[in-house]
Amino acid sequence: MLDTEKSSIVYYAKHPAHKWSGVNNSPKGVIEIENNTPNRIAVKANLADFDSKSANRDANALRIFNAIEFPEVSFYSEDLRLNKKDTLNVRGEFGLSGYKIPQSIDLYYDENESEYVIRGDFMVDLSQTKIRLPRFLFKPIESQIRCEIQLFFIKN
């Protein structure tokens, strides 16, 4: 199980006029380990738990991403491969607003006596969806959103 007190997900968004980020410090998830190798992973986070330090921006994001019908952002994969001692290639789907966005990402991976650690960042391209991007001064935000994850899975 994911250690929700240590784990976090951060997104970074851009607009020609400014940049900002939002943090979720309470993601949930599980990882399946088979023969000392990660085999499957599932992570989700409530959209309402992302904090960008602007209540108006956060409320607008909930509306744009249809959080009433789709309250969570998720990632799921059954295709994980250890590339090197500390690198994990993950091929899966990023879920947002009912859309499944394919992802293939390399992440830092480590294991110690009490936990499995996955860290890194990847890009999500919202242009692969029909989500109408938020606008400011008649210009939309950039469709590329950078996500940074720090996931700490507690060993059984």
C-alpha atoms as a printed R data frame, in Angstrom:
    type eleno elety resid chain resno       x       y       z
1   ATOM     1    CA   MET     A     1   0.000   0.000   0.000
2   ATOM     2    CA   LEU     A     2   1.058   3.579  -0.636
3   ATOM     3    CA   ASP     A     3   2.264   5.557   2.374
4   ATOM     4    CA   THR     A     4  -0.094   8.536   2.007
5   ATOM     5    CA   GLU     A     5   1.779  10.597   4.588
6   ATOM     6    CA   LYS     A     6   5.072  10.546   2.639
7   ATOM     7    CA   SER     A     7   3.840  10.365  -0.970
8   ATOM     8    CA   SER     A     8   2.901  13.284  -3.212
9   ATOM     9    CA   ILE     A     9   1.903  14.245  -6.741
10  ATOM    10    CA   VAL     A    10   2.641  17.708  -8.132
11  ATOM    11    CA   TYR     A    11   1.503  19.139 -11.449
12  ATOM    12    CA   TYR     A    12   3.126  22.102 -13.200
13  ATOM    13    CA   ALA     A    13   1.089  24.141 -15.677
14  ATOM    14    CA   LYS     A    14   1.953  27.115 -17.895
15  ATOM    15    CA   HIS     A    15   0.174  29.998 -19.524
16  ATOM    16    CA   PRO     A    16   1.893  32.751 -21.536
17  ATOM    17    CA   ALA     A    17   1.185  35.104 -18.610
18  ATOM    18    CA   HIS     A    18   2.274  32.876 -15.686
19  ATOM    19    CA   LYS     A    19   3.205  29.431 -14.325
20  ATOM    20    CA   TRP     A    20   1.847  27.573 -11.319
21  ATOM    21    CA   SER     A    21   1.796  24.198  -9.627
22  ATOM    22    CA   GLY     A    22  -0.643  22.177  -7.572
23  ATOM    23    CA   VAL     A    23   0.202  19.598  -4.911
24  ATOM    24    CA   ASN     A    24  -1.679  16.543  -3.733
25  ATOM    25    CA   ASN     A    25  -0.251  15.151  -0.502
26  ATOM    26    CA   SER     A    26  -2.744  12.311  -0.136
27  ATOM    27    CA   PRO     A    27  -2.607   9.994  -3.164
28  ATOM    28    CA   LYS     A    28  -3.637   6.369  -2.747
29  ATOM    29    CA   GLY     A    29  -2.223   3.325  -4.458
30  ATOM    30    CA   VAL     A    30  -0.861  -0.187  -4.493
31  ATOM    31    CA   ILE     A    31   2.055  -1.945  -6.106
32  ATOM    32    CA   GLU     A    32   2.324  -5.662  -6.760
33  ATOM    33    CA   ILE     A    33   5.770  -7.216  -6.436
34  ATOM    34    CA   GLU     A    34   6.451 -10.650  -7.913
35  ATOM    35    CA   ASN     A    35   9.854 -12.327  -7.683
36  ATOM    36    CA   ASN     A    36  11.332  -9.096  -6.266
37  ATOM    37    CA   THR     A    37  10.202  -7.174  -9.372
38  ATOM    38    CA   PRO     A    38   7.371  -4.626  -9.656
39  ATOM    39    CA   ASN     A    39   4.603  -6.256 -11.668
40  ATOM    40    CA   ARG     A    40   1.580  -3.958 -11.414
41  ATOM    41    CA   ILE     A    41   0.835  -0.477 -10.104
42  ATOM    42    CA   ALA     A    42  -2.301   1.561  -9.516
43  ATOM    43    CA   VAL     A    43  -2.310   5.117  -8.154
44  ATOM    44    CA   LYS     A    44  -5.158   7.599  -7.819
45  ATOM    45    CA   ALA     A    45  -5.628  11.043  -6.349
46  ATOM    46    CA   ASN     A    46  -8.736  13.110  -5.714
47  ATOM    47    CA   LEU     A    47  -8.810  16.209  -7.903
48  ATOM    48    CA   ALA     A    48 -10.262  18.164  -4.977
49  ATOM    49    CA   ASP     A    49  -7.100  17.448  -2.953
50  ATOM    50    CA   PHE     A    50  -4.779  19.347  -5.337
51  ATOM    51    CA   ASP     A    51  -3.782  22.724  -3.896
52  ATOM    52    CA   SER     A    52  -2.379  25.416  -6.203
53  ATOM    53    CA   LYS     A    53  -2.556  28.136  -3.523
54  ATOM    54    CA   SER     A    54  -5.475  29.735  -5.414
55  ATOM    55    CA   ALA     A    55  -9.002  28.701  -4.428
56  ATOM    56    CA   ASN     A    56 -10.424  30.231  -7.627
57  ATOM    57    CA   ARG     A    57  -7.970  28.344  -9.851
58  ATOM    58    CA   ASP     A    58  -8.617  25.082  -7.987
59  ATOM    59    CA   ALA     A    59 -12.402  25.504  -8.261
60  ATOM    60    CA   ASN     A    60 -12.083  26.266 -11.971
61  ATOM    61    CA   ALA     A    61  -9.957  23.125 -12.468
62  ATOM    62    CA   LEU     A    62 -12.621  20.998 -10.756
63  ATOM    63    CA   ARG     A    63 -15.226  22.404 -13.153
64  ATOM    64    CA   ILE     A    64 -13.064  21.985 -16.278
65  ATOM    65    CA   PHE     A    65 -12.068  18.428 -15.424
66  ATOM    66    CA   ASN     A    66 -15.667  17.515 -14.516
67  ATOM    67    CA   ALA     A    67 -14.738  16.422 -10.990
68  ATOM    68    CA   ILE     A    68 -18.349  15.702 -10.062
69  ATOM    69    CA   GLU     A    69 -18.511  12.871 -12.593
70  ATOM    70    CA   PHE     A    70 -14.776  12.022 -12.582
71  ATOM    71    CA   PRO     A    71 -13.427  12.982  -9.121
72  ATOM    72    CA   GLU     A    72 -10.036  11.294  -9.478
73  ATOM    73    CA   VAL     A    73  -6.962  11.293 -11.628
74  ATOM    74    CA   SER     A    74  -5.390   7.849 -11.941
75  ATOM    75    CA   PHE     A    75  -2.522   5.829 -13.330
76  ATOM    76    CA   TYR     A    76  -2.574   2.082 -13.943
77  ATOM    77    CA   SER     A    77   0.009  -0.266 -15.436
78  ATOM    78    CA   GLU     A    78   0.631  -3.983 -15.794
79  ATOM    79    CA   ASP     A    79   3.750  -3.390 -17.895
80  ATOM    80    CA   LEU     A    80   6.686  -2.520 -15.624
81  ATOM    81    CA   ARG     A    81  10.295  -3.341 -16.455
82  ATOM    82    CA   LEU     A    82  13.468  -2.748 -14.495
83  ATOM    83    CA   ASN     A    83  15.899  -1.149 -16.968
84  ATOM    84    CA   LYS     A    84  18.834  -0.785 -14.645
85  ATOM    85    CA   LYS     A    85  19.251  -1.174 -10.928
86  ATOM    86    CA   ASP     A    86  17.503   2.109 -10.210
87  ATOM    87    CA   THR     A    87  15.291   2.747 -13.279
88  ATOM    88    CA   LEU     A    88  11.807   1.423 -13.899
89  ATOM    89    CA   ASN     A    89  10.092   1.677 -17.293
90  ATOM    90    CA   VAL     A    90   6.334   1.917 -16.860
91  ATOM    91    CA   ARG     A    91   3.819   1.655 -19.709
92  ATOM    92    CA   GLY     A    92   0.265   2.365 -18.694
93  ATOM    93    CA   GLU     A    93  -2.678   4.712 -18.784
94  ATOM    94    CA   PHE     A    94  -3.142   8.080 -17.162
95  ATOM    95    CA   GLY     A    95  -6.848   8.620 -16.480
96  ATOM    96    CA   LEU     A    96  -8.431  12.089 -16.348
97  ATOM    97    CA   SER     A    97 -12.034  13.207 -16.921
98  ATOM    98    CA   GLY     A    98 -12.982   9.877 -18.454
99  ATOM    99    CA   TYR     A    99 -10.040   9.887 -20.886
100 ATOM   100    CA   LYS     A   100  -7.234   7.309 -20.893
101 ATOM   101    CA   ILE     A   101  -3.926   8.811 -22.027
102 ATOM   102    CA   PRO     A   102  -1.223   6.231 -22.841
103 ATOM   103    CA   GLN     A   103   2.097   6.804 -21.095
104 ATOM   104    CA   SER     A   104   5.544   5.239 -21.329
105 ATOM   105    CA   ILE     A   105   7.835   6.687 -18.697
106 ATOM   106    CA   ASP     A   106  11.134   5.937 -16.996
107 ATOM   107    CA   LEU     A   107  11.138   6.521 -13.254
108 ATOM   108    CA   TYR     A   108  13.654   6.202 -10.432
109 ATOM   109    CA   TYR     A   109  13.099   2.987  -8.469
110 ATOM   110    CA   ASP     A   110  14.617   1.860  -5.193
111 ATOM   111    CA   GLU     A   111  13.876  -0.604  -2.449
112 ATOM   112    CA   ASN     A   112  14.944  -0.725   1.156
113 ATOM   113    CA   GLU     A   113  13.976  -2.903   4.128
114 ATOM   114    CA   SER     A   114  10.673  -1.077   4.733
115 ATOM   115    CA   GLU     A   115   9.500   0.338   1.394
116 ATOM   116    CA   TYR     A   116   9.584   0.543  -2.396
117 ATOM   117    CA   VAL     A   117  10.265   4.040  -3.727
118 ATOM   118    CA   ILE     A   118   9.232   5.411  -7.129
119 ATOM   119    CA   ARG     A   119  10.115   8.994  -8.082
120 ATOM   120    CA   GLY     A   120  10.271  11.010 -11.225
121 ATOM   121    CA   ASP     A   121   8.391  13.204 -13.614
122 ATOM   122    CA   PHE     A   122   6.550  12.854 -16.893
123 ATOM   123    CA   MET     A   123   4.458  14.919 -19.276
124 ATOM   124    CA   VAL     A   124   0.733  14.561 -19.838
125 ATOM   125    CA   ASP     A   125  -0.547  16.009 -23.108
126 ATOM   126    CA   LEU     A   126  -4.100  17.253 -22.619
127 ATOM   127    CA   SER     A   127  -4.425  17.761 -26.388
128 ATOM   128    CA   GLN     A   128  -4.983  13.977 -26.528
129 ATOM   129    CA   THR     A   129  -8.388  14.644 -24.934
130 ATOM   130    CA   LYS     A   130 -11.354  16.823 -25.774
131 ATOM   131    CA   ILE     A   131 -11.013  18.758 -22.521
132 ATOM   132    CA   ARG     A   132 -11.388  22.465 -23.184
133 ATOM   133    CA   LEU     A   133  -8.250  23.957 -21.698
134 ATOM   134    CA   PRO     A   134  -8.635  26.775 -19.170
135 ATOM   135    CA   ARG     A   135  -8.218  30.235 -20.673
136 ATOM   136    CA   PHE     A   136  -6.828  33.449 -19.282
137 ATOM   137    CA   LEU     A   137  -6.743  36.698 -21.282
138 ATOM   138    CA   PHE     A   138  -8.381  34.761 -24.156
139 ATOM   139    CA   LYS     A   139  -5.403  32.379 -24.381
140 ATOM   140    CA   PRO     A   140  -5.509  28.718 -23.257
141 ATOM   141    CA   ILE     A   141  -2.937  27.174 -20.949
142 ATOM   142    CA   GLU     A   142  -0.286  24.999 -22.580
143 ATOM   143    CA   SER     A   143  -1.580  21.474 -23.198
144 ATOM   144    CA   GLN     A   144   1.602  19.874 -21.817
145 ATOM   145    CA   ILE     A   145   1.308  19.415 -18.044
146 ATOM   146    CA   ARG     A   146   4.375  18.159 -16.181
147 ATOM   147    CA   CYS     A   147   3.665  15.753 -13.323
148 ATOM   148    CA   GLU     A   148   6.157  14.963 -10.588
149 ATOM   149    CA   ILE     A   149   5.609  11.971  -8.338
150 ATOM   150    CA   GLN     A   150   7.115  10.714  -5.106
151 ATOM   151    CA   LEU     A   151   5.577   7.389  -4.172
152 ATOM   152    CA   PHE     A   152   6.532   5.364  -1.106
153 ATOM   153    CA   PHE     A   153   4.966   1.893  -0.933
154 ATOM   154    CA   ILE     A   154   5.064   0.148   2.435
155 ATOM   155    CA   LYS     A   155   6.347  -3.418   2.336
156 ATOM   156    CA   ASN     A   156   4.052  -6.055   3.857
